[in-house]
Amino acid sequence: MVSFPGHIIVSAGVDRFWLDSWMGGGDLAAPMSPAFLSALEERLRLHSDSLDALLLGAPLPGDPPGELTRSEDATHRRVVRALHRRSEVHVWAYGKSVLTIGRGLAGRWEAGVEVAEEDRNRGIGRFLARAARHLVPEDRPVWAQVSPGNASSLRAFLAAGYLPVGAEVLLTPFGI
């Protein structure tokens, strides 16, 4: 489910009558409410992930400044998460910190960042978020989903030039 100003996209196997019953009074916030998400989870037998701010970064030309290393480590928790939710996943490392880029919802290019404990409060999150804008294939924009409660990550992506464009909740089978 994706929300943009004035628009909600619910891409799920539910009938229009059921969906409209939740939209009483034209409340565009209703589909992102805990009550609606719980009902949708129950109806579809899926689990909703966190409600994330949806950010968009324009591509940047050239290589990113700084030392990044391509990584084949598929055991890092950020990489495991990316492999479950995205295709064509590419991984870069900066020390123990990780940047993933892969195709996510609707084939869009998405970035994920995990900053290692020892790298925190040094601008590494901002560096990795900005690097994604250089590294995304096909000179395409790059999307990021950030939990609003993860203020450090949100600040890093905003400082790296990403703009907030909406919100998103993904529903997945339990255990994924």
C-alpha positions in Angstrom: 0.0 0.0 0.0 1.4 3.4 -1.0 0.2 6.8 -0.1 0.9 10.0 -1.9 -0.6 13.5 -1.3 -4.3 13.1 -2.3 -3.8 9.4 -3.4 -3.8 6.0 -1.8 -2.9 2.9 -3.8 -4.0 -0.4 -2.3 -2.7 -3.2 -4.5 -4.3 -6.2 -2.8 -6.8 -8.9 -3.5 -9.8 -7.1 -1.9 -13.0 -6.1 -3.5 -13.9 -2.5 -4.1 -17.0 -2.6 -1.8 -14.9 -3.7 1.1 -12.2 -1.1 0.4 -14.8 1.7 0.0 -16.4 0.7 3.4 -13.1 1.9 5.0 -13.0 5.2 3.1 -16.2 6.6 4.7 -16.1 10.4 4.5 -13.2 10.5 2.1 -10.6 10.1 4.8 -7.4 9.6 2.9 -5.6 8.7 6.1 -7.9 5.8 6.9 -6.1 3.1 4.8 -2.9 3.8 6.7 -4.6 3.5 10.1 -3.9 0.6 12.4 -7.5 -0.5 12.3 -7.5 -0.8 8.5 -4.1 -2.5 8.4 -5.2 -5.1 11.0 -8.4 -5.8 9.0 -6.4 -6.1 5.8 -3.9 -8.4 7.4 -6.7 -10.6 8.7 -8.5 -10.6 5.3 -5.4 -11.5 3.3 -3.7 -13.6 6.0 -0.6 -11.5 5.6 1.6 -9.4 8.0 2.1 -5.7 7.5 5.6 -4.4 7.8 6.3 -1.0 9.3 4.7 2.2 8.0 7.6 3.9 6.3 8.2 7.4 4.9 8.8 7.0 1.2 11.8 9.0 -0.1 13.0 9.7 -3.6 16.5 10.6 -4.7 17.4 11.8 -8.2 20.3 10.1 -9.9 23.8 11.7 -9.7 26.4 11.4 -12.4 29.7 9.7 -12.1 31.1 7.5 -9.4 30.4 8.2 -5.7 33.2 9.9 -3.8 34.9 7.6 -1.2 35.9 4.0 -0.9 33.1 1.5 -1.5 33.7 -2.2 -2.1 31.4 -4.5 -4.0 30.4 -7.3 -1.6 29.1 -10.8 -2.1 28.2 -11.3 1.6 24.7 -12.6 1.6 24.7 -13.2 5.3 24.5 -9.6 6.5 21.0 -8.9 7.9 20.5 -5.9 5.6 21.4 -8.0 2.6 19.2 -10.9 3.7 16.3 -8.5 4.0 17.0 -7.0 0.6 17.1 -10.5 -1.0 13.7 -11.3 0.4 12.1 -8.1 -0.8 14.0 -7.2 -4.0 15.5 -8.6 -7.2 18.7 -7.7 -8.9 20.3 -6.9 -5.6 23.7 -5.2 -5.6 25.7 -4.8 -2.4 28.5 -2.5 -1.4 30.4 -2.3 1.8 32.1 0.6 3.6 33.9 -1.1 6.5 31.2 -3.1 8.2 28.5 -0.8 7.0 26.4 -1.9 4.0 24.5 -0.3 1.0 22.0 -2.4 -1.0 20.3 -1.5 -4.2 17.7 -3.6 -5.9 14.5 -3.7 -7.7 11.5 -3.5 -5.4 7.9 -2.6 -5.6 6.7 -2.1 -9.2 10.3 -2.7 -10.4 11.6 0.6 -9.0 15.2 0.8 -7.8 15.4 0.9 -4.0 18.3 1.6 -1.6 18.8 0.2 1.9 21.5 1.3 4.3 22.8 -0.4 7.5 25.4 1.6 9.4 27.6 -0.5 11.7 27.8 0.5 15.3 31.4 1.7 15.1 30.5 3.9 12.0 27.6 5.7 13.6 27.7 9.5 14.1 30.4 10.0 11.5 28.3 10.8 8.4 28.5 7.2 7.0 24.7 6.8 6.6 24.6 10.1 4.6 27.6 9.0 2.5 26.0 5.6 1.7 22.6 7.1 0.9 24.2 9.6 -1.4 26.4 6.9 -3.0 23.2 5.0 -3.9 22.2 8.0 -6.1 25.5 7.5 -8.1 25.3 3.7 -8.2 21.7 3.0 -9.2 21.6 1.3 -12.6 20.1 2.9 -15.7 20.5 6.5 -14.5 17.2 6.0 -12.7 15.9 7.7 -9.5 16.3 5.7 -6.3 13.7 5.1 -3.7 14.1 4.6 0.0 11.7 3.5 2.7 12.6 4.8 6.2 10.7 4.2 9.4 9.9 7.7 10.8 11.0 6.5 14.2 14.5 5.9 12.9 15.4 9.6 13.1 19.1 8.9 12.4 18.3 7.2 9.1 15.7 9.7 8.1 18.2 12.6 8.7 20.9 10.8 6.7 18.6 10.3 3.7 17.3 13.8 3.8 20.8 15.2 4.1 21.8 13.0 1.1 19.3 14.9 -1.0 16.3 12.6 -0.9 12.8 14.1 -0.8 9.8 12.8 1.1 7.1 11.9 -1.4 4.7 9.7 0.5 4.3 6.6 2.8 4.3 2.9 2.3 3.3 -0.3 4.1 4.2 -3.7 2.5 2.2 -6.8 3.4 4.1 -10.1 3.4 3.6 -13.7 4.4 4.4 -14.3 8.0 8.0 -15.0 8.8 9.4 -13.0 5.9 
